[in-house]
Amino acid sequence: MSSIQNTARYRNTGSEPTPGAVDANNMIIFGIIQIVLSQIPNFHNIQWLSVVAAIMSLGYAFTGVGLAAVKVVENGYAEGSTKGIPASSAISKIWLVAQALGNIAFSYPFSVILIEIQDTLKSPPAENITMRKASTISVIITTFFYLCCGCAGYAAFGDDTPGNLLTGFALSKPHWLVDFANACIIIHLVGAYQVYSQPLFANFENWLRFKYPESKFVNQISLLKLPLLPAFQLN
């Protein structure tokens, strides 16, 4: 969100992007969105959520790889080397490798809610069989795109590769394509964060129901109908 705002400001005024300048407001907006979404019961069971998340993932992954490939072609050569980013000592290099391995492990966060996901599957066949097949396919596809983004980004920027690949193209043209990729990330993370936050919201709401059993505000269920989407129950 900050990247989109900063690049828009740069294009309109010519002033350099200032990371962190609008982060606080964006955090508040993001939090409000999460509170609203938390009122949808069984949010993690909504089928279209997975479809949207998959489309958004493909959107920003293809965009990042494509922009990196274009930059490599424009440069006429690939940046970086097989040795990776240089370090001052062997210990520092080992530390960087350990950090990289940690980042790789952290990029597969679905393992944290693996059992919860499996619990929502229908049977037969057995839930664990379906989950094993789905996990194998998804990990292979995800790893393929991770490697494409990582290798293409390193070839485009070398040792100066940013942690968020898209920030390296913030001022590149076409601007709308970079903004589109960042918007895909926003939509993806809004749903993903909500799924991971469901247990927290559920525990808090159960505590409120126990604390205020007579409150209509806490216990009342309302119906919300959005265009092109099924009706939601808000509680």
CYANA upper distance limits for C-alpha pairs under 8 A (distance plus 0.5 A):
  1 MET  CA      5 GLN  CA      6.88
  1 MET  CA     26 ASN  CA      7.30
  1 MET  CA    182 ASN  CA      7.77
  1 MET  CA    183 ALA  CA      8.04
  1 MET  CA    186 ILE  CA      7.55
  2 SER  CA      6 ASN  CA      6.46
  2 SER  CA     19 PRO  CA      7.64
  2 SER  CA     20 GLY  CA      7.79
  2 SER  CA     21 ALA  CA      8.45
  2 SER  CA     22 VAL  CA      6.63
  2 SER  CA     23 ASP  CA      6.73
  2 SER  CA     26 ASN  CA      7.76
  3 SER  CA      7 THR  CA      6.56
  3 SER  CA     19 PRO  CA      8.08
  3 SER  CA    167 THR  CA      7.61
  3 SER  CA    170 ALA  CA      7.71
  3 SER  CA    182 ASN  CA      8.13
  4 ILE  CA      8 ALA  CA      6.63
  4 ILE  CA    179 ASP  CA      6.23
  4 ILE  CA    182 ASN  CA      7.49
  5 GLN  CA      9 ARG  CA      6.67
  6 ASN  CA     10 TYR  CA      6.69
  6 ASN  CA     16 GLU  CA      8.43
  6 ASN  CA     17 PRO  CA      5.39
  6 ASN  CA     18 THR  CA      7.14
  6 ASN  CA     19 PRO  CA      7.99
  7 THR  CA     11 ARG  CA      6.70
  7 THR  CA     17 PRO  CA      6.85
  7 THR  CA    170 ALA  CA      6.61
  7 THR  CA    171 LEU  CA      6.98
  8 ALA  CA     12 ASN  CA      6.70
  9 ARG  CA     13 THR  CA      6.29
  9 ARG  CA     14 GLY  CA      7.63
  9 ARG  CA     15 SER  CA      7.44
  9 ARG  CA     17 PRO  CA      7.86
 10 TYR  CA     14 GLY  CA      5.00
 10 TYR  CA     15 SER  CA      5.49
 10 TYR  CA     16 GLU  CA      6.26
 10 TYR  CA     17 PRO  CA      6.71
 19 PRO  CA     23 ASP  CA      8.48
 20 GLY  CA     24 ALA  CA      8.34
 22 VAL  CA     26 ASN  CA      6.94
 23 ASP  CA     27 MET  CA      6.59
 24 ALA  CA     28 ILE  CA      6.96
 25 ASN  CA     29 ILE  CA      6.80
 26 ASN  CA     30 PHE  CA      6.50
 27 MET  CA     31 GLY  CA      6.54
 28 ILE  CA     32 ILE  CA      6.73
 29 ILE  CA     33 ILE  CA      6.81
 30 PHE  CA     34 GLN  CA      6.81
 30 PHE  CA    190 VAL  CA      8.08
 31 GLY  CA     35 ILE  CA      6.78
 32 ILE  CA     36 VAL  CA      6.85
 33 ILE  CA     37 LEU  CA      6.71
 33 ILE  CA    190 VAL  CA      8.34
 34 GLN  CA     38 SER  CA      6.46
 34 GLN  CA    190 VAL  CA      7.70
 34 GLN  CA    193 TYR  CA      8.40
 34 GLN  CA    194 GLN  CA      6.67
 35 ILE  CA     39 GLN  CA      7.49
 36 VAL  CA     40 ILE  CA      8.37
 37 LEU  CA     43 PHE  CA      8.33
 37 LEU  CA    194 GLN  CA      7.65
 38 SER  CA     43 PHE  CA      8.06
 38 SER  CA    194 GLN  CA      7.41
 38 SER  CA    198 GLN  CA      7.47
 38 SER  CA    201 PHE  CA      7.13
 39 GLN  CA    233 GLN  CA      8.38
 39 GLN  CA    234 LEU  CA      5.47
 39 GLN  CA    235 ASN  CA      5.87
 40 ILE  CA    232 PHE  CA      6.99
 40 ILE  CA    233 GLN  CA      6.52
 40 ILE  CA    234 LEU  CA      5.60
 40 ILE  CA    235 ASN  CA      7.40
 41 PRO  CA    233 GLN  CA      7.23
 41 PRO  CA    234 LEU  CA      7.34
 41 PRO  CA    235 ASN  CA      7.70
 42 ASN  CA     46 ILE  CA      7.67
 43 PHE  CA    194 GLN  CA      8.46
 43 PHE  CA    195 VAL  CA      7.46
 43 PHE  CA    198 GLN  CA      8.43
 44 HIS  CA     49 LEU  CA      8.19
 44 HIS  CA    195 VAL  CA      6.02
 44 HIS  CA    198 GLN  CA      8.48
 45 ASN  CA    120 THR  CA      7.69
 46 ILE  CA     50 SER  CA      8.03
 47 GLN  CA     51 VAL  CA      7.36
 48 TRP  CA     52 VAL  CA      6.57
 49 LEU  CA     53 ALA  CA      6.62
 49 LEU  CA    191 GLY  CA      7.58
 50 SER  CA     54 ALA  CA      6.65
 51 VAL  CA     55 ILE  CA      6.79
 52 VAL  CA     56 MET  CA      6.60
 52 VAL  CA    188 HIS  CA      8.02
 53 ALA  CA     57 SER  CA      6.60
 53 ALA  CA    187 ILE  CA      8.19
 53 ALA  CA    188 HIS  CA      5.67
 53 ALA  CA    191 GLY  CA      7.97
 53 ALA  CA    192 ALA  CA      8.45
 54 ALA  CA     58 LEU  CA      6.78
 55 ILE  CA     59 GLY  CA      6.56
 56 MET  CA     60 TYR  CA      6.91
 56 MET  CA    184 CYS  CA      5.33
 56 MET  CA    185 ILE  CA      7.21
 56 MET  CA    187 ILE  CA      7.68
 56 MET  CA    188 HIS  CA      6.44
 57 SER  CA     61 ALA  CA      6.50
 57 SER  CA    184 CYS  CA      7.63
 57 SER  CA    185 ILE  CA      7.80
 57 SER  CA    188 HIS  CA      7.57
 58 LEU  CA     62 PHE  CA      6.36
 59 GLY  CA     63 THR  CA      6.71
 59 GLY  CA    181 ALA  CA      6.86
 59 GLY  CA    184 CYS  CA      7.04
 60 TYR  CA     64 GLY  CA      6.50
 60 TYR  CA    180 PHE  CA      8.27
 60 TYR  CA    181 ALA  CA      4.90
 60 TYR  CA    182 ASN  CA      7.53
 60 TYR  CA    184 CYS  CA      6.55
 60 TYR  CA    185 ILE  CA      7.23
 61 ALA  CA     65 VAL  CA      6.70
 61 ALA  CA    145 PHE  CA      7.20
 61 ALA  CA    149 CYS  CA      7.29
 62 PHE  CA     66 GLY  CA      6.36
 63 THR  CA     67 LEU  CA      6.57
 63 THR  CA    177 LEU  CA      7.91
 63 THR  CA    178 VAL  CA      8.03
 63 THR  CA    181 ALA  CA      6.81
 64 GLY  CA     68 ALA  CA      6.64
 64 GLY  CA    149 CYS  CA      7.00
 64 GLY  CA    153 GLY  CA      8.31
 64 GLY  CA    165 LEU  CA      7.28
 64 GLY  CA    166 LEU  CA      6.71
 64 GLY  CA    181 ALA  CA      8.19
 65 VAL  CA     69 ALA  CA      6.60
 65 VAL  CA    148 CYS  CA      7.01
 65 VAL  CA    149 CYS  CA      5.80
 65 VAL  CA    152 ALA  CA      6.41
 65 VAL  CA    153 GLY  CA      7.67
 66 GLY  CA     70 VAL  CA      6.73
 67 LEU  CA     71 LYS  CA      6.74
 67 LEU  CA    169 PHE  CA      8.03
 68 ALA  CA     72 VAL  CA      6.79
 68 ALA  CA    152 ALA  CA      6.01
 68 ALA  CA    153 GLY  CA      6.04
 68 ALA  CA    155 ALA  CA      8.03
 68 ALA  CA    156 ALA  CA      5.86
 69 ALA  CA     73 VAL  CA      6.79
 69 ALA  CA    152 ALA  CA      6.77
 69 ALA  CA    156 ALA  CA      7.57
 70 VAL  CA     74 GLU  CA      6.66
 71 LYS  CA     75 ASN  CA      6.60
 71 LYS  CA    156 ALA  CA      6.27
 72 VAL  CA     76 GLY  CA      6.55
 72 VAL  CA     77 TYR  CA      6.45
 72 VAL  CA     78 ALA  CA      6.26
 72 VAL  CA     79 GLU  CA      8.37
 72 VAL  CA    155 ALA  CA      7.09
 72 VAL  CA    156 ALA  CA      5.61
 73 VAL  CA     77 TYR  CA      7.43
 78 ALA  CA    155 ALA  CA      5.12
 78 ALA  CA    156 ALA  CA      6.72
 78 ALA  CA    158 GLY  CA      8.27
 79 GLU  CA    154 TYR  CA      7.15
 79 GLU  CA    155 ALA  CA      5.15
 79 GLU  CA    156 ALA  CA      6.28
 79 GLU  CA    157 PHE  CA      6.39
 79 GLU  CA    158 GLY  CA      4.91
 79 GLU  CA    159 ASP  CA      8.30
 80 GLY  CA     84 GLY  CA      7.12
 80 GLY  CA     85 ILE  CA      8.18
 80 GLY  CA    154 TYR  CA      6.84
 80 GLY  CA    155 ALA  CA      6.60
 80 GLY  CA    157 PHE  CA      7.86
 80 GLY  CA    158 GLY  CA      4.44
 80 GLY  CA    159 ASP  CA      6.49
 81 SER  CA     85 ILE  CA      8.50
 81 SER  CA    158 GLY  CA      8.06
 84 GLY  CA    159 ASP  CA      7.86
 85 ILE  CA    159 ASP  CA      5.95
 86 PRO  CA     93 LYS  CA      7.96
 87 ALA  CA     92 SER  CA      6.35
 87 ALA  CA     93 LYS  CA      5.85
 88 SER  CA     92 SER  CA      6.92
 88 SER  CA     93 LYS  CA      8.10
 89 SER  CA     93 LYS  CA      6.82
 90 ALA  CA     94 ILE  CA      6.70
 91 ILE  CA     95 TRP  CA      6.68
 92 SER  CA     96 LEU  CA      6.74
 93 LYS  CA     97 VAL  CA      6.73
 94 ILE  CA     98 ALA  CA      6.62
 95 TRP  CA     99 GLN  CA      6.70
 96 LEU  CA    100 ALA  CA      6.69
 97 VAL  CA    101 LEU  CA      6.74
 98 ALA  CA    102 GLY  CA      6.74
 99 GLN  CA    103 ASN  CA      6.72
100 ALA  CA    104 ILE  CA      6.71
101 LEU  CA    105 ALA  CA      6.73
102 GLY  CA    106 PHE  CA      6.59
103 ASN  CA    107 SER  CA      6.72
104 ILE  CA    108 TYR  CA      7.88
105 ALA  CA    109 PRO  CA      8.33
109 PRO  CA    113 ILE  CA      8.43
110 PHE  CA    114 LEU  CA      6.49
113 ILE  CA    117 ILE  CA      6.70
113 ILE  CA    196 TYR  CA      8.14
114 LEU  CA    118 GLN  CA      6.69
115 ILE  CA    119 ASP  CA      6.58
116 GLU  CA    120 THR  CA      7.33
117 ILE  CA    121 LEU  CA      7.65
118 GLN  CA    127 GLU  CA      6.60
118 GLN  CA    128 ASN  CA      7.43
118 GLN  CA    131 MET  CA      6.56
119 ASP  CA    127 GLU  CA      7.91
121 LEU  CA    127 GLU  CA      6.39
121 LEU  CA    130 THR  CA      8.39
122 LYS  CA    126 ALA  CA      8.43
122 LYS  CA    127 GLU  CA      7.19
123 SER  CA    127 GLU  CA      6.48
125 PRO  CA    129 ILE  CA      7.29
125 PRO  CA    130 THR  CA      7.27
126 ALA  CA    130 THR  CA      7.03
127 GLU  CA    131 MET  CA      6.50
128 ASN  CA    132 ARG  CA      6.46
129 ILE  CA    133 LYS  CA      6.84
130 THR  CA    134 ALA  CA      6.61
131 MET  CA    135 SER  CA      6.38
132 ARG  CA    136 THR  CA      6.63
133 LYS  CA    137 ILE  CA      6.83
134 ALA  CA    138 SER  CA      6.54
135 SER  CA    139 VAL  CA      6.37
136 THR  CA    140 ILE  CA      6.73
137 ILE  CA    141 ILE  CA      6.80
138 SER  CA    142 THR  CA      6.38
139 VAL  CA    143 THR  CA      6.34
140 ILE  CA    144 PHE  CA      6.69
141 ILE  CA    145 PHE  CA      7.00
142 THR  CA    146 TYR  CA      6.64
143 THR  CA    147 LEU  CA      6.56
144 PHE  CA    148 CYS  CA      6.71
145 PHE  CA    149 CYS  CA      6.58
146 TYR  CA    150 GLY  CA      6.47
147 LEU  CA    151 CYS  CA      6.32
148 CYS  CA    152 ALA  CA      6.28
149 CYS  CA    153 GLY  CA      6.26
149 CYS  CA    165 LEU  CA      8.38
150 GLY  CA    154 TYR  CA      6.62
151 CYS  CA    155 ALA  CA      6.57
152 ALA  CA    156 ALA  CA      6.67
153 GLY  CA    157 PHE  CA      6.62
153 GLY  CA    158 GLY  CA      8.09
153 GLY  CA    161 THR  CA      6.96
153 GLY  CA    165 LEU  CA      6.94
154 TYR  CA    158 GLY  CA      5.16
154 TYR  CA    159 ASP  CA      7.69
154 TYR  CA    161 THR  CA      6.35
156 ALA  CA    161 THR  CA      8.21
157 PHE  CA    161 THR  CA      5.27
161 THR  CA    165 LEU  CA      7.51
161 THR  CA    168 GLY  CA      7.88
162 PRO  CA    167 THR  CA      7.31
162 PRO  CA    168 GLY  CA      6.69
164 ASN  CA    168 GLY  CA      8.06
165 LEU  CA    169 PHE  CA      8.08
166 LEU  CA    170 ALA  CA      7.02
166 LEU  CA    178 VAL  CA      7.42
166 LEU  CA    181 ALA  CA      8.28
166 LEU  CA    182 ASN  CA      7.97
169 PHE  CA    178 VAL  CA      7.39
170 ALA  CA    175 HIS  CA      8.04
170 ALA  CA    178 VAL  CA      7.11
171 LEU  CA    175 HIS  CA      7.45
172 SER  CA    178 VAL  CA      8.24
173 LYS  CA    177 LEU  CA      8.25
174 PRO  CA    178 VAL  CA      7.68
175 HIS  CA    179 ASP  CA      6.87
176 TRP  CA    180 PHE  CA      6.44
177 LEU  CA    181 ALA  CA      6.81
178 VAL  CA    182 ASN  CA      6.81
179 ASP  CA    183 ALA  CA      6.56
180 PHE  CA    184 CYS  CA      6.74
181 ALA  CA    185 ILE  CA      6.98
182 ASN  CA    186 ILE  CA      6.85
183 ALA  CA    187 ILE  CA      6.78
184 CYS  CA    188 HIS  CA      6.58
185 ILE  CA    189 LEU  CA      6.52
186 ILE  CA    190 VAL  CA      6.58
187 ILE  CA    191 GLY  CA      7.18
188 HIS  CA    192 ALA  CA      6.66
189 LEU  CA    193 TYR  CA      6.14
190 VAL  CA    194 GLN  CA      6.79
191 GLY  CA    195 VAL  CA      6.84
192 ALA  CA    196 TYR  CA      6.94
193 TYR  CA    197 SER  CA      6.57
194 GLN  CA    198 GLN  CA      6.62
197 SER  CA    201 PHE  CA      6.83
198 GLN  CA    202 ALA  CA      6.44
199 PRO  CA    203 ASN  CA      6.64
200 LEU  CA    204 PHE  CA      6.77
201 PHE  CA    205 GLU  CA      6.60
202 ALA  CA    206 ASN  CA      6.57
203 ASN  CA    207 TRP  CA      6.72
204 PHE  CA    208 LEU  CA      6.86
205 GLU  CA    209 ARG  CA      6.70
205 GLU  CA    218 VAL  CA      8.33
206 ASN  CA    210 PHE  CA      6.73
207 TRP  CA    211 LYS  CA      6.52
208 LEU  CA    212 TYR  CA      6.28
208 LEU  CA    213 PRO  CA      8.28
208 LEU  CA    218 VAL  CA      7.38
209 ARG  CA    213 PRO  CA      5.60
209 ARG  CA    218 VAL  CA      6.88
209 ARG  CA    219 ASN  CA      7.16
212 TYR  CA    218 VAL  CA      7.85
213 PRO  CA    218 VAL  CA      8.40
213 PRO  CA    219 ASN  CA      7.85
214 GLU  CA    219 ASN  CA      8.28
215 SER  CA    219 ASN  CA      6.75
216 LYS  CA    220 GLN  CA      5.51
218 VAL  CA    235 ASN  CA      7.81
219 ASN  CA    235 ASN  CA      7.10
220 GLN  CA    235 ASN  CA      6.50
221 ILE  CA    233 GLN  CA      6.92
221 ILE  CA    234 LEU  CA      6.04
221 ILE  CA    235 ASN  CA      5.00
222 SER  CA    233 GLN  CA      6.11
222 SER  CA    234 LEU  CA      5.52
222 SER  CA    235 ASN  CA      6.89
223 LEU  CA    231 ALA  CA      7.11
223 LEU  CA    232 PHE  CA      6.18
223 LEU  CA    233 GLN  CA      5.18
223 LEU  CA    234 LEU  CA      6.56
224 LEU  CA    231 ALA  CA      6.05
224 LEU  CA    232 PHE  CA      5.53
224 LEU  CA    233 GLN  CA      6.73
224 LEU  CA    234 LEU  CA      7.43
225 LYS  CA    229 LEU  CA      7.66
225 LYS  CA    230 PRO  CA      7.05
225 LYS  CA    231 ALA  CA      4.87
225 LYS  CA    232 PHE  CA      6.78
226 LEU  CA    230 PRO  CA      7.55
226 LEU  CA    231 ALA  CA      7.22
